[in-house]
Every structure is written in C-alpha cells, then in structure tokens.
Amino acid sequence: MNSKKQRQAYTIYLYLGALFITSLVVCNLIFQKFFAFKPFPITIFGEELFELSVGLLPYPITFLITDIVSEIYGKQKANNLVKAGLFASVFSLLIVFISQSVNAVSWSPVNNETFNKVFGNATIAVFASMLAYLFAQFIDVHLYHFWKKLTKGKHLWLRNNFSTFSSQLIDTLVILLLLCNADIIAWERFWGLLISGFLFKIMVAILDTPLLYISTYLFRKYFGLEFGEELTLDN
C-alpha cells in the first residue's frame, strides 16, 4: 500500500474513533430521557415494551464501529478504541463534576437546580456505563475474533451478530443493576427495561449487518485487501 493510502487509512481510523467516542459520551449525558418505541403493543412482567432511554439511540453505533475496525484494522486497533472511549468517559465525568461544583450567576439561563436535575445523575450513569462498557466492549471484540478464527474468516454476519448479542445483554444487565441499586430507576421497571433494551439492541444489530458488509467490501476494494487481510498502520 502506497504512502497516500496509508495516510488515508489512518485518517479514516481517526474519524471512526471520533464517532465511537462521541457516541459513547453522549449516551451517558442523555440517558435520563425516556421515550416510547412501540411498533406493536407488548406487555411483559407488567411493563409495556418498548419504553427506552434515548441513550440507547447512539450506543449501537459504538458496536458497529468496533466490528468494522476489528474486521479491517485488527483486534489491537479495536481494543485501542475501547480504551480511548473509557478515558473519554472518565474525562467527561470530571467535567460534569466540576461544572456542578460552581454556582450559576443570577442571570444564567440555566440555574443550579436545572443543571443538577439534568446532569445530577450523570456521575452514577457514567460509572454504570463504564463498568458495563468495560465488560461489553472487550467481550464484543474478543468474541468477534473468536468467531472469526473459528470460521476461518467466513460468515461475517455470524461474528457480527453473535458477538454483539452477547455483549449487549451484558451491557444492558450491568447498567440496569447499577441504576436500580442507586434508586435512579425503580426496581419494578427492571425486567421490562432489560427485555426492551436487549430486544431493541438485537434489532439494531441485525439491521446494521448490511452496513458492516458494505463497509468492509468498500474498504477491501479501495485498499486492495485480500479476504481476511487487515490494514496495518505504521504509526
């Protein structure tokens, strides 16, 4: 691969990383708003499906990106994104904490009460998300490459979906356990939110499979990669 394409490959990796980190941090900041996604009415354990946090909307993007990076750039580069996302989450938590500690002036459009109401639970949310994130993302990357090795690079749909299904279940379970224990979400909503969140993530994972196929096809065609070959970044 010539130096121009090498630079382009590195630039694309940076942009994918930016999308990954932005999606992850935003999830933690907007999680307190819930909405109803009800293509058909279902009630289970006394809870209506699907009542979901808006934080779920950008979150599947992170798993799509790690799968693309795993497939094209390799396991190490995917793990690097996971570590960078963890650092960004901790840093955003620090910024929120500092912002809460200073008082708003009298003419501030957003006063202390409003700010704390919106971001007051951000500390717990980020902590919960970080723990779930550590489990889920590393498991996702590990299982992705486990299935890739087991199938000898074939059946992209299988490693994409099976790795995501497992990691998303762990992610949803850990977050809800922590938020319910912190009394941010009532325990009676636990099962409904767990099933709703997991099913929603499964549907999104299935829908993003064609995007993964298209993305990897375009990468391989443009960079001249053989089947199963990965891009190597010099820096």
C-alpha atoms as one frame of an Amber mdcrd trajectory, in Angstrom:
protein
   0.000   0.000   0.000   1.442   3.384  -1.024   2.016   6.244   1.419  -1.078
   8.165   0.273  -3.411   5.280   1.012  -1.563   4.636   4.259  -2.361   8.193
   5.364  -5.963   7.789   4.242  -6.329   4.558   6.202  -5.014   6.283   9.317
  -7.339   9.283   8.801 -10.362   7.008   8.435  -9.375   5.217  11.622  -9.237
   8.560  13.448 -12.691   9.556  12.196 -14.141   6.192  13.172 -12.599   6.692
  16.602 -14.138  10.165  16.855 -17.593   8.781  16.017 -17.113   5.978  18.524
 -16.059   8.242  21.405 -18.704  10.886  20.682 -21.478   8.289  20.601 -20.300
   6.774  23.862 -20.007  10.057  25.787 -23.352  11.369  24.505 -25.062   8.163
  25.673 -24.009   8.933  29.238 -25.219  12.535  29.123 -28.699  11.998  27.650
 -29.723   8.719  29.307 -32.324  10.239  31.683 -34.878  10.953  28.954 -37.110
   8.003  28.056 -39.354   7.585  25.035 -41.855   5.065  23.751 -40.943   2.945
  20.722 -43.989   0.756  20.180 -44.310  -0.740  16.701 -46.736  -3.200  18.310
 -48.168  -3.362  21.868 -46.474  -5.921  24.145 -46.692  -6.222  27.917 -44.346
  -8.469  29.897 -43.818  -8.641  33.661 -46.435  -5.907  33.894 -44.325  -3.476
  31.854 -45.041  -2.201  28.379 -42.389  -2.746  25.739 -40.658  -0.684  24.383
 -40.016   2.230  26.726 -36.379   3.118  26.190 -33.734   5.630  27.188 -32.651
   7.973  24.408 -29.137   6.953  25.422 -29.745   3.721  23.515 -30.042   5.562
  20.202 -26.344   6.309  19.603 -24.989   3.336  21.561 -25.327   0.649  18.831
 -23.084   2.823  16.671 -20.195   2.003  19.000 -20.551  -1.735  18.400 -20.841
  -1.298  14.629 -17.640   0.761  14.628 -15.671  -1.717  16.751 -16.781  -4.518
  14.403 -15.664  -2.527  11.346 -12.328  -1.715  12.980 -11.899  -5.324  14.137
 -12.522  -6.613  10.627 -10.354  -4.106   8.752  -7.730  -2.873  11.218  -7.493
  -5.835  13.588  -8.133  -6.677  17.230  -5.473  -4.385  18.705  -6.831  -1.276
  16.978 -10.350  -2.139  18.138  -9.125  -2.507  21.721  -7.385   0.859  21.416
 -10.748   2.471  20.636 -12.281   0.807  23.679  -9.533   2.188  25.924  -9.845
   5.664  24.392 -13.601   5.558  24.960 -13.055   4.676  28.608 -10.661   7.617
  29.025 -13.170   9.965  27.359 -15.939   8.766  29.689 -13.807   9.411  32.792
 -12.810  12.849  31.483 -16.437  13.786  30.738 -17.339  12.701  34.269 -14.677
  15.051  35.653 -16.006  17.964  33.573 -19.581  17.369  34.785 -18.394  17.165
  38.407 -16.503  20.474  38.137 -19.459  22.126  36.393 -21.772  21.106  39.239
 -19.407  22.415  41.890 -19.522  26.046  40.698 -22.575  28.259  41.315 -24.550
  29.816  38.482 -24.843  33.613  38.477 -28.285  35.207  38.889 -28.717  35.925
  35.165 -27.586  32.492  33.969 -30.164  30.981  31.531 -29.556  27.630  33.270
 -29.578  27.812  37.070 -28.076  25.335  39.531 -31.332  23.466  40.058 -31.968
  22.917  36.349 -28.385  21.929  35.651 -28.284  19.468  38.537 -31.638  17.992
  37.541 -30.348  17.228  34.043 -26.786  16.242  34.910 -27.177  15.326  38.591
 -27.196  11.603  37.904 -24.501  11.804  35.254 -21.832  10.662  37.714 -23.680
   7.450  38.512 -24.667   6.998  34.876 -21.094   7.324  33.643 -19.838   4.993
  36.367 -22.505   2.417  35.491 -21.825   2.850  31.815 -18.066   2.482  32.290
 -18.400  -0.803  34.146 -20.877  -2.156  31.608 -18.770  -0.742  28.803 -15.608
  -2.461  30.021 -17.345  -5.824  30.136 -19.382  -5.399  26.947 -16.876  -3.868
  24.554 -13.937  -6.113  25.423 -16.228  -9.135  25.238 -17.549  -7.908  21.890
 -14.047  -7.561  20.419 -12.893 -10.878  21.907 -15.931 -12.839  20.704 -15.757
 -11.195  17.280 -12.240 -12.511  16.756 -13.105 -15.848  18.372 -15.829 -16.430
  15.771 -13.593 -15.044  13.013 -10.874 -17.559  13.873 -13.357 -20.407  14.343
 -14.993 -19.812  10.942 -11.637 -19.046   9.267 -12.747 -15.551   8.302 -16.053
 -16.666   6.789 -19.640 -15.845   7.815 -19.236 -12.162   8.672 -22.902 -11.967
   9.702 -22.342 -14.642  12.356 -19.448 -12.991  14.198 -21.058  -9.551  13.882
 -24.364 -10.618  15.426 -23.225 -13.268  17.916 -20.560 -11.039  19.425 -22.963
  -8.085  19.624 -25.856 -10.099  21.097 -23.704 -11.399  23.956 -22.046  -8.074
  24.746 -25.290  -6.096  24.543 -27.022  -8.413  27.004 -24.177  -7.940  29.490
 -24.153  -4.180  28.890 -27.911  -3.785  29.463 -27.916  -6.021  32.530 -24.988
  -4.316  34.296 -26.262  -0.776  33.658 -29.773  -1.536  34.919 -28.498  -3.333
  38.028 -26.369  -0.341  38.971 -29.033   2.281  38.196 -31.724   0.369  40.100
 -29.412  -0.106  43.089 -28.770   3.649  43.031 -32.557   4.308  43.071 -32.370
   6.194  39.789 -34.734   3.659  38.215 -37.404   1.789  40.193 -36.832  -1.955
  40.589 -40.323  -2.763  39.266 -39.201  -1.471  35.878 -36.077  -3.650  35.805
 -37.362  -6.619  33.777 -39.329  -4.513  31.332 -36.371  -2.239  30.644 -33.940
  -5.171  30.440 -36.024  -7.016  27.856 -36.905  -3.831  25.973 -33.311  -2.638
  25.821 -31.915  -6.015  24.810 -34.531  -6.645  22.097 -34.051  -3.133  20.729
 -30.278  -3.656  20.553 -30.769  -7.016  18.826 -32.998  -5.421  16.190 -30.447
  -2.672  15.583 -27.595  -5.220  15.404 -29.483  -7.200  12.755 -30.216  -4.040
  10.798 -26.599  -2.868  10.894 -25.285  -6.160   9.434 -25.754  -4.926   5.824
 -23.854  -1.743   6.784 -20.970  -3.876   8.046 -20.926  -5.888   4.806 -20.999
  -2.743   2.664 -18.313  -1.015   4.741 -15.897  -3.936   4.717 -16.475  -4.501
   0.991 -15.652  -0.853   0.203 -12.573  -0.942   2.446 -11.239  -4.091   0.810
 -11.927  -2.828  -2.696 -10.349   0.581  -2.161  -7.277  -0.587  -0.225  -6.795
  -3.778  -2.260  -7.146  -6.145   0.695  -7.396  -9.868   0.240 -10.088 -11.829
   2.062  -9.164 -11.913   5.759  -6.319  -9.406   5.323  -6.122  -6.450   7.724
  -4.796  -2.933   7.275  -1.546  -2.212   9.085  -0.990   1.330  10.332   2.629
   2.320  10.643   2.008   4.848  13.453
